[in-house]
Structures are given as C-alpha cells and as structure tokens.
Amino acid sequence: MTTTETVKFNPFSPEFHSDPYPIYARLQAEDPIHWSFLQAWIITRYADAAQILKDSRFQVDDLPERLQQKNRFLKQGDLNPLSQTIAKWLFFLDTPDHNRLRSLVAKVFSPGSIEAMRPTIQVLVNDLIDQVIDRGEMDVMSDFAAPLPAMTITSILGVPKEDFHKLVRWSHELFFVFDQPMSIEGYQRQNAMAIEAREYLSDLIVKQEEQPTDGLISQLIAARDQGKKLSHDEILGFCIMLFIVGQETTKSLIGNGILALLQHPESINFVRDNPNQIKPVVEELLRYDSPVQVLARLAAEDVEIGDKTIRSGDKVIVCLGAANRDPAQFAHPDQLDWDRQHTNLPFGGGMHYCLGAALARMQGQLAIQTLVRRLHRFSFNANQLDWRESITLRGLSRLPIEFQAIDS
C-alpha cells in the first residue's frame, strides 16, 4: 500500500493478518469512522469505541437470527443447533435476558471469588511447566496456553478434568462463529461441533441432576429447580459459551503476552525482577496486542458519530485492537510501557463487559510470571510466526520456543 492510496479496512489481506496495527493507525488518522466493503462501519478511535460500547442505541449483533435464515441455502440439514446455542450467549442478549442470566453467575466470576482460585490455578501452571521443563523446548500454545484455561473452566463448571481436551477442540472451531462473513461449509462444521458439545453437556446435566457437584453446572441446575426461570437450553448455551470464549481469549492473552516479551527481551528481566508489578504488566500486554480485536454492534436508531451519520440498522465493527493503540489515548502506543496508566478496552465495555475478565487476567498473570520465574535464555524464530486466520481474534496457532530452566 502506498501513501497515495485511500486507506481500506480489509481484514482478509495477508498484510492485515500478520500485523493490523499500521492499517489501524492510518484509519485513525485518515478515516476513523470508515465505511467498509463488508457493509459495516469500522470504528478505530478510542473515544468513539468507548462511547459506542456504552451507548444503548447500539444493540448486540443479530447473528443467531441470521443463522436461522441461512437454512434456506442448505440442501439438507439445518443450522438450528448452532443458532440455538449461541442465542443464549451473553454477547447476543440484550436486557432483560442478559441481566437475568448474568446475575445467576455473577458471584462465581466476581473478583473476590476469582482471587480465591489463585492457589488452584498456580498449581495448574506449575504442573504444565513441570511437564516440559526437562525437554528444554515447548510449543507455548499447545503445551501451555491452551491447556490452562481449559483445565480452569472444567474446575469451575464441574466438568471431569480428563475431558479438558474436548473443550480445547470445540473452542478451536466454535469461537470463530464471531467471524463474519463465513462460508456455509464453515457454519456446518461449527454446527456439528455445537451438536457434539450439546450432547456431551446434556448427558452431564442428567448425571449432575442425580449426583450434584460443587461446580457451576450443578448450581445452574439448582437455580432452574428453584423456579429461577432458567431453561435447559439456557444452561446448555451458557455453559458452552464459558467453554468456548474463555478458552480462546485467555489462550491468546497468554500467547500474545509471551510473544511480546520475547520480542522485547529486556522486558523479561523487568517482569522477573518485579513480581509485584505483574498486574500492570498484564494490562499493558492486553493493550499492546489485544486478543479480542473487534466487537460487532447494530445501530437501533440514527446516531451521529464525529462527522458521520450511522443509520438505524447499520452494522458497526468496534476495533478494540485499534482503540488500544490510539495515540490520542495512549502516548507512544506502539511501545511497551510498564508505567502506563490504563484505560484500555481489552474486554469490551458497558453492560456487555466480559464476564470472565477477572479470571482471564489472573490466568495471564500467573502463567506469564511463572514462566519467566522458572525459565530463561529463551529463543524462537521471529520469522515463522503462525497467526490464526480470524477477524475477531488475534492469536497464534503455534509458538515454538527453546529455553533453559532456572536453577532453584
């Protein structure tokens, strides 16, 4: 792209896929409220993104309904299981259903409840490093970043620990229901995964109706039986949401964060030498390379943003990755700064602020801090980074590294 060309948002280009931030910077400077060939408004400035995420005139995406409409293009079968599943995800619910479902689990995901899990998650982190430490090498993604959130959510939900591999496999496919547009074949693959996850969870619900555990699934069953207007479909969809979304975003938080440190080796020493600074470190890593890059909204009425009019019914793509590198909000946004005062948007905003934000942050803190405390002398091939093909998520497929153990 030359400087004389009009800037365009094309999330499918190899250039954007490997590094979206130069495109975001040009959009912020030249066309911050950009009408895309995707037939959607692309929002890249921090102030505009923060405003839209809190503005009740912008509603959630109508993807579950659109999936139902795609049934007419199928020669056989339908996408109803996928549509019914995601229709119960908080991302696609407005009031009152959003507030009702969220209130049932808010205590489980409160900062206090999550903080009480810190010792349990630390054990999981230590065990994962123990499994690779003698090898002197690992794939950060498959050996470390993917198993940790899957094992954590099995503990929270009351899912058998040995089944965490199933969660990893389902999430690898189902998270990308957020990516639009997608081929019919892609939706059919996701539909098959949704059927498999629903069948698994339905069987688990039957078992826990007879033998309750102290996990969240049994708590939701109890709430249903106590007349809390909670349907079987809502339990299925909600738990699958926790399987899928928490898995992929936390995995990418850890992978992106470790990659950023590897690309800035002097930062590894800072993190190792300043363990009490791990919380602001993770906030800066979330800002620097946000796992969730975009969120979709629909305008419920005409709205003026800057010098543009967003019409009722228009789709809006809020680019969190761009907002978190907006120079109007963050000085020297392309640099890591551990002293930065954070107002970043890694987990959205407004009433749809991520339910699992505290859990994701804690897992990132423990994973990154433990890795640099126990390992050093890292090496990796910076020219062979394999980014997953997604509009919504920025994350690596693989991150092979070599290392040495730090003598205890």
N, C-alpha and C positions, 0 to 999 in steps of 0.2 A: 504494500500500500504506500503510495507516495503522498506527500503533504498536500498536493493539489487535489486529490480525490476527496469526494464527500464521504464523511465517516459513516459507516454502516455497522449495524449490530448483526453479525452472522455467527451464531454460536456453533454452527456446524463446520466452520472452516478449521483446518489444521492449525492455522496461526492462532486463532482464538482458543482452541482446545488446549494447546500447550502453555499459553500464557495470556489470559484475558485482560490483564491489567493495563497494558498500553492502549487497548481499544476502549476500555472504560475511561481512561484519562482523556482520550480525545473526545468521547461523548460528553463528558462533564464540561469540557472547555468549549465545544462547538455546538452540541445539540443535546442538552441534558434531559430533555423530555422528547424522546425520539420515536417517531412512528416507524415501526419495523415491517418488513415483508411478512413477518409472522402474523400480521394484522393485530398488533398489540403495541401499546405504549411502553417504551423502555425507560425506566427511571434510574438514574445513576448518581444523583446528588444526595448527600446525607440528609439534608434538611427536608427534601421532598420525600425521601423514603420514610423517614421517621414520621412525617405528617400523615402519609397515606396509611401506614400500618396502624395508626391510632384513630383514623377517621371512619366513623360509622357509615359514611356514604360509599365506602368501598367494602364490598362483601367478599366472601370466600368464593373460590373457583367452583364452577358447576360441573366438574369432571364426572362425578357419578352419574349425573343425568345424561351427559354426552356419551358415556359408555353404553348406556341403555339404547341410545339412538343408533349406535353402530351395529346393533344386532341385525339390522336390515341388510347389511352388506355381507353377512355370513351365509355360506351355502349350507352349513349345518352347525348345530350347537348355538350357544349364546355366550355373552359376557356377563351374565347376571351374577354369578358368584363373585367376580371381581368387583362389579359395581356395588353389590350389597355390602361387601366387606369394607371398601373404602368410604362408603356413605356414612359409616359410623366412626370414622377417624375425625379427631377434633379439627383438623385442617379444613374439613369440608362441612363443618357445622357452624351455624350462627345461633344466636340466642333464640329460644331458651334451652334447646337441647345441648348446646355446647357447655353452658354453665352447669346444667344438671349433671352431665357425665363427668365434667372436670371436678365438681365438688365431691364426688364419690371417692376420688383417688388423691385429692389434693394433699391430704395429710401424709400419705405414703411418700410423695415426692417433695415434701416441704424441706427446706434447708436443714432443719433440725433432724428430721428422720434420715435424710441422706448422710448427714455428718456422722450419725451413729453407725453407718455402714463402713466407715473408713477402715477400721481394722480388718474387716472381712475382705474388702477389695484389695487391701495391701497384701494379704495372703495370696490372693489370686495372681497379682502382679509378680510377686516373688516366685511363685511356682512356675509361671510361664518363663521367666528368665532362667530359673534353675534348669529347665528343660533344654536350653540352648547354650548355656554359658560355656560348657566344655567343648562345644563344636567350634567356637570362635567365629561363627557366622550364623546369620538367620535372614529370613525374609520378614522384615518388620510387619508387613501387612498380615500374612497368613499365620506367622508364628506368634504374634504378639497383639497387634492392634485389632484383629478380627475376633480372636477367642475371648478377650477380656470383656467387652460389652455383652457378648452372648452369654457367657457364664454368669455375669452380674444379673442380667434380666431373668435368667432361669431361677436364680435365688429369690428375686423379688416376687415373681409370679407364682412360684411354687411348682415349676416345671422340673421334671427329673434332670439332674445335672448332666447325665450322659447323653441327653438329647440336644445339647447346645449346637452340635454340628447341623442339625436340621434348621435351627434358627439362622445360622450363617448362610445356608443355601437358599432359604426362602427370601431372606432380606436382600441377597445379592441380585435377585431378579425383581422382587416386588417394589423395592424403593423407587424404581425408575418409572413407575406409573405417573410420577410427577412430571416426567419429561414429555413435553409436547412440541410438535406432533410426533406420533408414533405409528408404525405400520400395524395393520390388522394382525399380522403374524406375531408382532411383539406383544400386543394385547392378549392374544390367545395363549402365549407362553405364560404370561402373568396370571391369566385366568386359571390355568392348570395348577400353578403354584398356590393360588388362593384356595382352590378346591382341596388341595392336599393339606394346607395349613388349617382350613376349617374342619376337615375330617379329624385331623390329629387333635385339635383343641376340643371338638365336640366330645370325643372319647375321653379326654382328660377331665372335662367338666362332669361327665357321668361318674367317673371314678371318684372325683372330689366331692360330689354330692353325697356319696356313701362314706368316704373317708376324708374329711376336710383336713387341709394343712393350714399353716400359718401364713401362706402366701396370698398374693393379691387376687388370684383367681377364686379361691375359696371365700375371700372377703366379698367379692362381687356376687358370688352365688348367694351368700347370706343376705346381702342387700336386696337382691331380687326377691328372695323368700320373705323378706320383711316388708314387702309392698312398696319398694322404692321406685316402682315403675321402670324397671330395668329389664329389657327383653333379652332373650337368648342371643339374638343377632347382634345386639349392642355389646354383650360380653365378648362374643367372637371377634367382632370388628375392632373393639377397643384393645383387646389383648394382642391381636395381630399387629395393630399399629405400634404397640410397645415393642413387639419382636423386631419389627422392620426398621422403624425410623431411628430409634435409639441405637440400634446396631450400626447402621451405615454412617450416621453423623459422628458418633463417637469414634468409630474406626478411622474416619478421615481426619477428625481432630488430632488424634494421636499420630497418624502417618504424616499429615501436613506439618505438624509441630516438630516432629523429629527431623523431617527433611529440612525445615528452615534452620534448625540448629546445625545440621551437618553442612549446610551451605554457608553458615557463619560460625566457623569453628571456635572463634573467641567467645561466642555466647555460651558454649558448652561449659567452659570453665566458670563463667558467671553463675550459671544455674547450679553447678556442682558446689560452688563455694558459698552460695547464698540460698540455702534451702528454705529460709523463711520468706523468700520472695517468689515462691513458686506460683502463688495465686496471680499476682500481676503479670508474671511471665506467661502463664497460660492465656490470660486476657489479651496480651499483645500478640501471641501466636494466633489466637482466634481472629483477631482483627487483620493480621498480616496476610493470612491465606485462609479465608473463611470456608469451612466445609460446605455449608449451605450457601449457594451463590445467588439463587433467585427464589422469590415467592410470587405467586400469582394472585391477583385480585380482580374483581369485576366492579365497575362503577354502577351504583344503583341510581344515580342521577347525574346531571351535568355538573362538572367540577372544574373550576379554574385553577390551574397549577402553573405558576410562572406566567408566560405569555401564551399558553396553550389551553384549549378547552377540551377536556376529556368528557366525551358524551356518555350518557346513560347506556349501559350495555357494553361499553368498550372494555377490553381486557387490558390489564396493567401488569407488567412484569417489573417487580421491585428488585433491583440488583443489589443484594446485600454486600456482595464482594466488592462492588464499585463504591458503595456508600462508605465502607470501612477503609477505603483508600482515598477518600475525598480530601484534597489539600485544604479546602475551606474549613474542615473539621479537625483534621489531624496534620500537624506540621511534619514535613518530610515523610509522607505516608508510605513510601517505598522502602523505608528503613525500619529495622527493629529498634525499639526504644523502650527499655525496661522501666523507665521512669514516667512513661506516658500516663496521663490521667484519662481513664477510659469512659467513653460514652458509646462504645461500639455496638453494632447490631448483629451479632452472630446468630442470635436465636429469635429473630423477628421482634415484634413489639405489639402493644395493645393487648386486647383480650386473648389473642392467639399466640402470645409469647410462649415459647416452648415449655411444655410441662416438665420435661426431663432436663432442663438446663443445669440445675444444680448437680444432678447425677453425672452428666457429661463432663462438666468442669472437674468434678472430683476424680473421675477416672483418668482424665487427661493429666491432672496434677500428679497423681500417684504414678502413672505409667512413665511420664517423662522424667520426673525426679528420680525414680528408682533406676531407670535405665542409665542415666548419667552418673549416678552414685556407684553403680556396680560395674559399669563397663567404661572403657576409654579406648583411645587410639583407633578411632573409627575410620573406615574407608568405604567409599561407594563410588559408583560410576555415574557422575552427574549428566553424562551424555546419553544415558539409556533409561531415562525416567518414563514410566508407562502409566499415563493418566487414563482414568476410566472415561469412556465416552458418555458424557452426561451434560445436560444443560443445567440441571438443578444442583448437582453435587460436584464438588471439586475434590477428588481423592485419587490416590494411586492404586493401581492394580497390584503392583509389586514394588518393594523397596529392599533389594538385597544389600546387606552390609556385612563387613568384616569388623572384628573388634578384638580387644583383649580384656580379660577380667581384671578388675582392680583388686589387688590382694587385700583381704580383710584383716 
